[in-house]
Amino acid sequence: MKRFTTIIAALLALSSCIKNDIPYPIVELDILDLKVEGAIDNPVIDRANRTVTFTLAENTDIRHVKFTDITYSEGATPSRNMVGSFDMRSPQYVTLSLYQHYEWVITATQHIDRRFNVVGQIGETEWDIERNIAKAYRRSDFGLDTVTVTQLRFGPKPEYDYPDASTLHNFSNADHTQTAIVDSYGRREIWRLIVEPKEVAIDITRVVAGAEVVWLKATGIDGAQTGFRYREKGSESWIEADKEWYTSQGGIIEAALRHLTPQREYEIIGYAVTDSGEQLSNIYSATTTDKMALPNGDFEQWSYTDSVYFPYLDLESSWWGTGNPASKIAGINLTTPYKSGLAEGKTGTCAQLWSQKASVMGIGKFAAGNLFTGAFDRIVGTHGLVAFGRKFDRRPTALRGWVKYNCGIIDNYPNGTNPKIPGIGSPDRGSIYVALGDWDYNVYGGNPESPVIVDTRDESTFFNSSNAGIIAYGELIFNESCDWYEFEIPIEYRDFERKPTHIIIVATGSSYGDYFVGSAQSIMWLDDFELVYDYK
């Protein structure tokens, strides 16, 4: 008996040393869809960073946001129930588990149009949302005992109930404050409205230089006559800025000084005319940049290697990319040099972008003719990945060039219906867009040279005009055929505090090509692209 017990003990000890070395399969788990009551649009699902973001309508109670349905990858087990009501003032976290664990973050944003403005205001109202404070500055000679509040809004009625602006007029107490009681969604908030006197009649708060334009922003007296003067450094004479170059609203003056010389230093001063005469701001300086041209913007340089056309002479000089490396599998080039039928007076070559259905590639997948700044990245299965962007830190005002377009009728639609896309029999849509941004390649999956990866397997990677990395943007849409003409796409700046690091230019004869939708009759011809650095 003792011997038998010893054998059992030995077997148990041996079994404790046996390890399970069979590896588990790697299965990434995603949130595939999320339905949210009160959201403005469908949530943006970023599978690369495992985030879901959505924007709430102004009249949605952010403290009680209802998720009506959520869909995960097959087999995923969530760490918590995500159907119900959530306080979206803070992100919500959920971990999906199968063989591994993946943490996802769900975030909401909401813009509420709050307003507090007074007669004689200087500059913008300052909002401290966390402490429920709104502060406006007013001309010191106007007094504070009879203040006229011109705008008061904390949110849309009836969701928000707040006092009539006419009841708030005396801000002459020690802290220049009036109290506003706001009821919203059954909760009461107390807001401090402050009106403080200010001596400065005008103050320049932003000076951003391009090559031939300097963008300005200033705070001044609402309703006063304001303006700007400028001169090249070393000159004694000031030049009055044209009144058509700037706008003034609510004490905020924004201007774009034009027709300047690149790589010169300028001095700028603002003025406001008040009852006591003309008052001047401090003098500010700005140095204009040089003008960078688009490499091979005339599309004269091409190479042909391994049956593939490339819009450059060699890889080291490459600036533009195409989808040709992927369509090579089907023995076709979507984007090629083209020499006949150019615009009047043009010689050499242009770029021809021809959307086609490649019967060998991906068992008959539709491919859009395209041209973009960046490079074709790689092929994964039957899908192509492209890397958008080239390094660029200037501030142009427009993209100019020549275009001709043959608009086909959509006859390729592989996935049934899509509410974002017109159906079979509708005109195809061509597009040219330009974006300046500060995309981080660690976030967008690319590389330091071309930071944004677009993967046709993942809709969350598709580039769109609301991309968070965009600083400035312009787009031209084609819904019908056109003969050669010279276009100019204005580039609208959304943020002057950030500096561009890259430029993305994309042209395609079928802008729904990411969804494999379009027409094999759609052809776009492009010639003589250039960046414009001034306003007319």
C-alpha positions as CSV (number, residue, x, y, z in Angstrom):
1,M,0.0,0.0,0.0
2,K,2.8,2.3,0.8
3,R,4.5,1.6,-2.6
4,F,1.2,2.3,-4.4
5,T,0.8,5.6,-2.6
6,T,4.4,6.6,-3.5
7,I,3.7,5.9,-7.2
8,I,0.5,8.0,-7.2
9,A,2.4,10.9,-5.5
10,A,5.1,10.7,-8.1
11,L,2.6,10.7,-10.9
12,L,0.9,13.8,-9.4
13,A,4.3,15.6,-9.1
14,L,5.1,14.7,-12.8
15,S,1.7,16.0,-14.0
16,S,2.3,19.3,-12.2
17,C,5.3,19.9,-14.5
18,I,3.5,19.4,-17.7
19,K,2.8,22.7,-19.5
20,N,0.1,23.5,-22.0
21,D,2.2,24.8,-24.9
22,I,-0.5,24.8,-27.5
23,P,-0.9,28.5,-28.6
24,Y,-4.3,30.1,-28.7
25,P,-5.2,31.6,-32.1
26,I,-4.9,35.4,-32.4
27,V,-8.5,36.7,-32.9
28,E,-8.9,40.4,-32.9
29,L,-12.3,41.5,-31.5
30,D,-14.1,44.6,-32.7
31,I,-17.1,46.7,-32.1
32,L,-18.8,46.5,-35.4
33,D,-21.8,48.8,-34.9
34,L,-23.4,51.0,-32.2
35,K,-26.8,52.5,-32.3
36,V,-27.2,55.7,-30.2
37,E,-30.3,57.7,-29.6
38,G,-29.7,61.5,-30.0
39,A,-26.6,61.2,-32.1
40,I,-26.2,63.4,-35.1
41,D,-24.6,60.8,-37.4
42,N,-23.4,57.2,-37.3
43,P,-20.6,56.6,-34.8
44,V,-17.1,56.5,-36.2
45,I,-15.5,53.1,-35.5
46,D,-11.7,53.1,-35.5
47,R,-10.6,49.5,-35.4
48,A,-6.9,50.3,-35.4
49,N,-7.1,52.3,-32.2
50,R,-10.2,50.5,-30.8
51,T,-12.3,53.6,-30.4
52,V,-15.8,54.6,-31.1
53,T,-16.7,58.3,-31.3
54,F,-20.0,60.0,-32.0
55,T,-21.5,63.5,-31.8
56,L,-24.7,64.2,-29.9
57,A,-27.3,66.6,-31.0
58,E,-27.6,69.8,-29.0
59,N,-30.9,68.8,-27.4
60,T,-29.6,65.4,-26.2
61,D,-29.1,65.0,-22.5
62,I,-25.4,63.9,-22.4
63,R,-25.8,62.5,-18.9
64,H,-28.4,60.0,-20.1
65,V,-27.4,58.8,-23.5
66,K,-29.2,55.6,-24.6
67,F,-27.3,52.8,-26.5
68,T,-30.1,50.8,-28.1
69,D,-27.9,48.1,-29.8
70,I,-24.3,47.2,-30.1
71,T,-22.7,44.5,-32.4
72,Y,-19.4,42.8,-31.7
73,S,-17.1,40.4,-33.6
74,E,-18.4,36.8,-33.6
75,G,-17.4,35.0,-30.3
76,A,-16.6,38.2,-28.4
77,T,-17.7,38.4,-24.8
78,P,-18.0,42.0,-23.4
79,S,-16.9,42.8,-19.9
80,R,-20.1,44.7,-19.3
81,N,-23.6,45.2,-20.7
82,M,-23.4,48.1,-23.2
83,V,-27.1,48.4,-24.0
84,G,-28.7,51.0,-21.8
85,S,-28.3,54.6,-20.6
86,F,-24.8,56.1,-20.0
87,D,-23.3,59.3,-18.7
88,M,-21.2,60.3,-21.7
89,R,-19.5,63.3,-20.0
90,S,-16.7,60.7,-19.5
91,P,-15.6,57.9,-21.9
92,Q,-17.1,54.5,-21.5
93,Y,-14.8,51.4,-21.5
94,V,-15.5,47.8,-22.5
95,T,-13.2,44.9,-22.8
96,L,-13.9,42.2,-25.4
97,S,-12.6,38.7,-24.7
98,L,-12.2,35.4,-26.5
99,Y,-8.6,34.1,-26.5
100,Q,-7.2,37.6,-25.8
101,H,-8.6,40.7,-24.3
102,Y,-9.1,44.0,-26.2
103,E,-10.2,47.2,-24.5
104,W,-12.4,49.6,-26.4
105,V,-13.2,53.2,-25.6
106,I,-16.5,54.9,-26.5
107,T,-16.5,58.7,-26.5
108,A,-19.1,61.3,-27.2
109,T,-18.8,65.0,-28.1
110,Q,-21.4,67.6,-28.0
111,H,-21.4,71.3,-29.1
112,I,-24.0,73.5,-27.4
113,D,-24.3,76.9,-28.9
114,R,-24.0,79.2,-25.7
115,R,-24.1,82.9,-26.1
116,F,-23.6,85.9,-23.8
117,N,-23.0,89.2,-25.5
118,V,-23.5,92.9,-24.5
119,V,-23.5,96.2,-26.2
120,G,-20.0,97.8,-26.4
121,Q,-18.3,94.4,-26.0
122,I,-14.6,94.0,-26.7
123,G,-13.5,90.6,-28.0
124,E,-15.0,87.2,-27.5
125,T,-16.9,86.0,-24.5
126,E,-14.9,83.7,-22.2
127,W,-16.7,80.5,-21.1
128,D,-15.7,78.3,-18.1
129,I,-18.1,75.4,-18.6
130,E,-16.8,73.4,-15.6
131,R,-17.5,76.3,-13.2
132,N,-20.5,77.8,-15.0
133,I,-19.0,81.2,-15.7
134,A,-19.4,83.4,-18.7
135,K,-17.3,86.6,-18.9
136,A,-17.7,89.5,-21.4
137,Y,-15.5,92.6,-21.6
138,R,-17.0,96.0,-22.3
139,R,-15.7,99.4,-23.1
140,S,-14.7,101.1,-19.8
141,D,-16.5,104.4,-20.8
142,F,-19.8,102.7,-21.2
143,G,-20.5,102.0,-17.5
144,L,-21.9,98.9,-15.9
145,D,-25.2,99.9,-14.4
146,T,-27.2,99.9,-17.6
147,V,-25.8,97.0,-19.7
148,T,-27.8,95.8,-22.6
149,V,-27.4,92.1,-23.1
150,T,-27.9,91.4,-26.8
151,Q,-27.6,87.6,-26.7
152,L,-28.3,85.1,-24.0
153,R,-28.5,81.4,-24.8
154,F,-27.5,78.3,-22.8
155,G,-29.1,75.7,-25.1
156,P,-32.2,75.0,-27.1
157,K,-35.6,75.7,-25.5
158,P,-37.6,73.9,-24.1
159,E,-34.8,71.6,-23.1
160,Y,-33.1,74.6,-21.4
161,D,-35.1,77.2,-19.5
162,Y,-33.2,80.4,-18.5
163,P,-34.1,84.0,-17.8
164,D,-35.0,86.7,-20.3
165,A,-31.9,88.7,-21.2
166,S,-33.7,92.0,-20.5
167,T,-33.8,91.2,-16.8
168,L,-30.0,91.3,-16.6
169,H,-28.7,94.8,-16.9
170,N,-26.9,96.0,-13.7
171,F,-23.3,94.7,-13.4
172,S,-22.0,97.6,-11.3
173,N,-21.7,95.5,-8.1
174,A,-18.3,94.7,-6.7
175,D,-17.7,91.5,-8.8
176,H,-19.6,92.8,-11.9
177,T,-21.8,89.7,-11.7
178,Q,-25.4,88.8,-12.4
179,T,-26.8,85.3,-11.7
180,A,-28.7,83.2,-14.2
181,I,-30.7,80.1,-13.0
182,V,-30.8,77.5,-15.8
183,D,-33.1,74.4,-15.7
184,S,-32.3,71.6,-18.0
185,Y,-33.6,68.0,-18.0
186,G,-34.9,68.3,-14.4
187,R,-31.6,69.7,-13.1
188,R,-30.9,73.2,-11.9
189,E,-27.6,75.1,-12.7
190,I,-26.5,78.5,-11.4
191,W,-24.4,80.5,-13.9
192,R,-22.3,83.6,-13.1
193,L,-22.5,86.2,-15.9
194,I,-19.7,88.7,-15.6
195,V,-19.2,92.0,-17.4
196,E,-15.8,93.6,-16.8
197,P,-14.5,97.0,-18.1
198,K,-11.5,97.0,-20.5
199,E,-9.3,99.9,-21.5
200,V,-7.8,98.4,-24.7
201,A,-9.7,99.4,-27.8
202,I,-8.0,96.8,-30.1
203,D,-5.6,94.0,-29.6
204,I,-4.1,91.7,-32.2
205,T,-4.3,88.1,-30.9
206,R,-3.2,86.1,-34.0
207,V,-0.6,86.6,-36.7
208,V,0.0,83.7,-39.1
209,A,2.1,84.1,-42.2
210,G,1.8,82.3,-45.5
211,A,3.9,83.1,-48.6
212,E,1.8,86.0,-49.9
213,V,-0.9,86.3,-47.2
214,V,-0.8,87.1,-43.4
215,W,-3.9,86.0,-41.5
216,L,-4.9,88.2,-38.5
217,K,-7.3,88.1,-35.7
218,A,-8.0,90.9,-33.2
219,T,-10.3,91.8,-30.4
220,G,-11.9,95.2,-30.6
221,I,-14.9,97.3,-29.6
222,D,-18.1,95.9,-31.0
223,G,-19.5,98.4,-33.5
224,A,-16.4,100.7,-33.6
225,Q,-14.5,101.5,-36.8
226,T,-11.5,99.2,-36.8
227,G,-8.8,98.3,-39.3
228,F,-5.2,97.3,-39.9
229,R,-2.2,98.9,-41.5
230,Y,1.0,97.2,-42.6
231,R,4.4,97.9,-44.1
232,E,7.5,96.0,-45.1
233,K,10.1,96.3,-42.3
234,G,12.3,99.3,-42.9
235,S,9.7,101.3,-44.7
236,E,8.3,104.4,-43.1
237,S,5.0,104.4,-44.8
238,W,2.0,102.4,-43.6
239,I,-0.4,100.8,-46.1
240,E,-4.1,100.7,-45.2
241,A,-5.6,97.2,-45.5
242,D,-8.5,97.0,-47.9
243,K,-11.8,96.9,-46.1
244,E,-12.9,93.9,-48.2
245,W,-10.0,91.8,-46.6
246,Y,-11.6,91.5,-43.2
247,T,-14.8,90.9,-41.3
248,S,-15.9,92.2,-37.9
249,Q,-18.6,90.7,-35.7
250,G,-19.2,91.0,-32.0
251,G,-15.8,92.7,-31.4
252,I,-13.9,90.0,-33.3
253,I,-12.0,91.2,-36.4
254,E,-10.4,88.7,-38.7
255,A,-8.4,89.7,-41.8
256,A,-6.2,88.3,-44.5
257,L,-3.5,90.8,-45.7
258,R,-2.9,90.0,-49.4
259,H,-0.5,90.5,-52.3
260,L,2.6,90.4,-50.1
261,T,6.1,89.4,-51.2
262,P,7.4,85.9,-50.1
263,Q,10.2,85.8,-47.6
264,R,9.9,89.3,-46.4
265,E,9.3,90.7,-42.9
266,Y,6.3,92.9,-42.3
267,E,5.1,95.1,-39.5
268,I,1.4,95.2,-38.7
269,I,-0.7,97.5,-36.5
270,G,-4.4,97.6,-35.6
271,Y,-6.5,100.6,-34.9
272,A,-10.0,101.5,-33.5
273,V,-11.7,104.8,-33.7
274,T,-13.6,105.7,-30.5
275,D,-15.2,108.9,-29.1
276,S,-11.7,109.8,-27.7
277,G,-10.0,109.4,-31.1
278,E,-8.0,106.7,-32.8
279,Q,-6.4,104.1,-30.5
280,L,-3.6,101.8,-31.8
281,S,-2.6,98.3,-30.9
282,N,1.0,97.2,-30.4
283,I,3.1,96.6,-33.5
284,Y,3.4,93.0,-34.5
285,S,5.8,91.4,-37.0
286,A,5.4,88.5,-39.5
287,T,7.8,87.0,-42.0
288,T,6.3,85.4,-45.1
289,T,7.4,82.0,-46.2
290,D,8.6,80.8,-49.6
291,K,6.3,79.1,-52.2
292,M,6.7,75.4,-52.7
293,A,5.7,74.0,-56.0
294,L,4.1,70.6,-56.5
295,P,6.7,68.2,-57.8
296,N,5.7,66.9,-61.3
297,G,2.5,68.9,-61.0
298,D,2.5,69.1,-64.9
299,F,2.4,65.3,-65.0
300,E,5.2,65.2,-67.6
301,Q,7.4,62.7,-65.8
302,W,6.5,59.0,-66.0
303,S,8.3,55.7,-65.8
304,Y,7.2,52.2,-66.8
305,T,8.5,49.2,-64.8
306,D,7.3,45.7,-64.7
307,S,4.3,46.6,-66.8
308,V,3.3,49.3,-64.3
309,Y,3.1,53.1,-65.0
310,F,4.4,55.3,-62.3
311,P,3.9,59.2,-62.2
312,Y,7.6,59.8,-61.5
313,L,11.0,59.1,-63.1
314,D,12.4,57.2,-60.2
315,L,11.4,56.2,-56.7
316,E,13.6,58.8,-55.0
317,S,11.8,61.6,-56.8
318,S,8.3,60.2,-56.3
319,W,5.6,62.5,-55.0
320,W,2.4,61.1,-56.6
321,G,1.0,57.6,-56.2
322,T,-1.6,55.5,-58.0
323,G,-3.4,52.2,-57.6
324,N,-1.6,50.7,-60.6
325,P,0.6,48.3,-58.5
326,A,-2.6,46.6,-57.4
327,S,-4.4,46.6,-60.8
328,K,-1.2,45.1,-62.3
329,I,-2.6,41.7,-61.1
330,A,-5.3,42.0,-63.8
331,G,-2.8,43.3,-66.4
332,I,-4.2,46.8,-66.5
333,N,-3.1,50.3,-65.5
334,L,-5.8,52.6,-64.1
335,T,-3.7,55.8,-64.3
336,T,-1.5,56.4,-67.4
337,P,0.2,59.2,-69.3
338,Y,-2.0,60.6,-72.1
339,K,-0.8,62.7,-75.0
340,S,-3.8,63.3,-77.4
341,G,-6.7,65.6,-77.0
342,L,-5.0,68.0,-74.5
343,A,-6.5,71.3,-73.6
344,E,-6.0,74.0,-76.2
345,G,-2.4,75.3,-76.1
346,K,-1.1,72.4,-74.0
347,T,1.7,70.1,-75.0
348,G,3.4,67.0,-73.6
349,T,1.4,64.7,-71.4
350,C,-1.5,64.8,-68.9
351,A,-2.6,62.1,-66.5
352,Q,-5.6,59.9,-67.5
353,L,-7.5,58.2,-64.7
354,W,-9.8,55.4,-66.0
355,S,-12.1,53.5,-63.7
356,Q,-12.3,49.8,-64.7
357,K,-13.6,46.5,-63.6
358,A,-10.6,44.2,-63.3
359,S,-11.9,40.7,-64.1
360,V,-8.8,39.0,-62.8
361,M,-8.1,41.1,-59.8
362,G,-10.2,40.0,-56.8
363,I,-12.6,38.0,-59.0
364,G,-14.0,40.9,-60.8
365,K,-13.6,43.8,-58.4
366,F,-14.2,47.4,-59.6
367,A,-11.2,49.7,-59.3
368,A,-11.3,53.5,-59.5
369,G,-8.7,55.4,-61.5
370,N,-6.9,57.6,-59.1
371,L,-3.9,59.9,-58.4
372,F,-2.8,61.0,-55.0
373,T,0.1,62.5,-53.1
374,G,1.7,59.5,-51.4
375,A,2.5,55.9,-52.4
376,F,0.9,52.6,-52.9
377,D,1.7,50.7,-49.7
378,R,1.0,47.0,-50.2
379,I,-1.5,44.3,-51.2
380,V,-3.3,42.2,-48.6
381,G,-5.2,39.4,-50.1
382,T,-7.2,41.0,-52.9
383,H,-7.2,44.4,-51.3
384,G,-4.8,47.3,-51.8
385,L,-3.6,49.6,-49.0
386,V,-2.4,53.1,-50.0
387,A,-0.5,55.7,-47.9
388,F,-1.7,59.2,-48.4
389,G,0.3,62.4,-47.9
390,R,3.7,64.1,-48.5
391,K,5.6,66.3,-46.2
392,F,4.5,69.9,-46.6
393,D,4.5,72.9,-44.1
394,R,3.4,75.9,-46.2
395,R,-0.1,77.6,-46.2
396,P,-1.4,77.8,-49.8
397,T,-4.8,79.4,-50.5
398,A,-6.0,77.2,-53.4
399,L,-5.2,74.3,-55.8
400,R,-5.3,75.2,-59.5
401,G,-5.2,73.0,-62.5
402,W,-6.8,71.7,-65.7
403,V,-9.4,68.9,-65.8
404,K,-11.6,67.1,-68.2
405,Y,-14.1,64.5,-67.1
406,N,-16.3,61.8,-68.7
407,C,-19.0,60.9,-66.2
408,G,-20.2,57.4,-66.6
409,I,-23.4,55.8,-65.2
410,I,-22.9,53.6,-62.1
411,D,-22.9,49.9,-63.2
412,N,-20.7,48.3,-60.6
413,Y,-22.3,47.9,-57.2
414,P,-21.1,44.7,-55.4
415,N,-22.7,45.0,-52.0
416,G,-26.4,45.7,-52.7
417,T,-27.5,49.1,-51.4
418,N,-25.7,51.6,-49.3
419,P,-27.4,54.8,-48.0
420,K,-24.2,56.8,-48.5
421,I,-24.0,55.9,-52.2
422,P,-26.3,56.5,-55.2
423,G,-27.6,53.3,-56.8
424,I,-27.2,51.5,-60.1
425,G,-28.1,53.8,-63.0
426,S,-27.1,57.0,-61.1
427,P,-24.3,59.3,-62.5
428,D,-20.9,58.4,-61.2
429,R,-19.1,61.1,-59.2
430,G,-15.6,62.3,-59.7
431,S,-13.7,64.4,-57.2
432,I,-10.5,66.3,-56.6
433,Y,-9.7,67.4,-53.0
434,V,-6.8,68.9,-51.1
435,A,-6.2,68.7,-47.4
436,L,-3.4,70.2,-45.2
437,G,-3.0,68.5,-41.8
438,D,-0.8,67.4,-39.0
439,W,-1.6,63.6,-39.1
440,D,0.4,61.4,-36.8
441,Y,1.5,58.3,-38.6
442,N,1.4,56.4,-35.3
443,V,-2.4,57.1,-35.2
444,Y,-3.2,56.8,-38.9
445,G,-1.2,53.7,-39.7
446,G,1.2,55.2,-42.2
447,N,4.8,56.3,-42.1
448,P,6.6,59.7,-41.4
449,E,6.5,60.5,-45.2
450,S,3.0,59.4,-45.9
451,P,1.1,59.2,-42.6
452,V,-2.5,58.1,-43.5
453,I,-3.2,54.5,-44.5
454,V,-6.5,53.8,-46.4
455,D,-7.5,50.1,-46.3
456,T,-10.5,49.1,-48.5
457,R,-11.2,46.3,-46.0
458,D,-11.9,48.8,-43.2
459,E,-14.4,51.6,-43.8
460,S,-13.1,53.4,-40.7
461,T,-9.9,54.2,-42.5
462,F,-11.6,55.8,-45.5
463,F,-10.5,59.5,-45.8
464,N,-13.3,62.1,-45.4
465,S,-13.5,65.8,-45.0
466,S,-14.3,65.6,-41.2
467,N,-11.0,63.8,-40.5
468,A,-9.6,65.1,-37.2
469,G,-6.1,65.7,-38.6
470,I,-7.3,68.2,-41.2
471,I,-6.2,71.9,-40.7
472,A,-7.4,73.2,-44.1
473,Y,-9.5,71.6,-46.9
474,G,-11.0,72.2,-50.3
475,E,-12.9,69.9,-52.7
476,L,-14.3,69.9,-56.2
477,I,-17.1,67.4,-57.1
478,F,-18.0,66.4,-60.7
479,N,-21.6,65.0,-61.3
480,E,-21.5,65.4,-65.0
481,S,-19.1,65.4,-67.9
482,C,-17.1,68.4,-68.8
483,D,-14.6,69.5,-71.4
484,W,-11.2,70.9,-70.5
485,Y,-11.3,73.9,-68.2
486,E,-9.1,75.5,-65.6
487,F,-10.3,75.0,-62.1
488,E,-9.4,76.6,-58.8
489,I,-10.3,74.9,-55.5
490,P,-10.2,77.4,-52.5
491,I,-8.4,75.9,-49.4
492,E,-10.4,76.9,-46.3
493,Y,-8.5,77.0,-43.0
494,R,-10.2,75.5,-40.0
495,D,-7.5,76.1,-37.5
496,F,-4.7,78.6,-37.5
497,E,-3.2,77.5,-34.2
498,R,-1.9,74.2,-35.7
499,K,0.8,74.2,-38.4
500,P,0.5,71.8,-41.4
501,T,3.1,69.0,-41.6
502,H,1.7,67.2,-44.7
503,I,-0.5,67.7,-47.8
504,I,-2.9,65.2,-49.2
505,I,-4.2,65.7,-52.8
506,V,-6.5,63.0,-54.2
507,A,-8.2,62.9,-57.6
508,T,-10.5,60.1,-58.9
509,G,-13.0,59.5,-61.6
510,S,-15.1,57.4,-59.2
511,S,-15.1,58.8,-55.7
512,Y,-17.1,55.7,-54.4
513,G,-14.2,53.5,-55.5
514,D,-13.3,52.6,-51.9
515,Y,-16.7,50.8,-51.8
516,F,-15.9,49.2,-55.3
517,V,-18.8,51.3,-56.7
518,G,-18.6,53.3,-60.0
519,S,-18.7,53.2,-63.7
520,A,-16.1,51.7,-66.2
521,Q,-17.0,54.6,-68.5
522,S,-15.7,57.3,-66.0
523,I,-12.5,58.9,-67.1
524,M,-10.7,61.9,-65.7
525,W,-7.9,63.8,-67.3
526,L,-5.6,66.1,-65.3
527,D,-2.9,68.6,-66.2
528,D,-0.8,71.4,-64.8
529,F,-1.6,71.3,-61.0
530,E,-0.2,74.1,-59.0
531,L,-0.6,75.6,-55.6
532,V,-1.8,79.2,-55.2
533,Y,-0.5,81.3,-52.3
534,D,-2.5,84.5,-52.6
535,Y,-6.2,85.7,-52.8
536,K,-7.5,87.6,-55.7
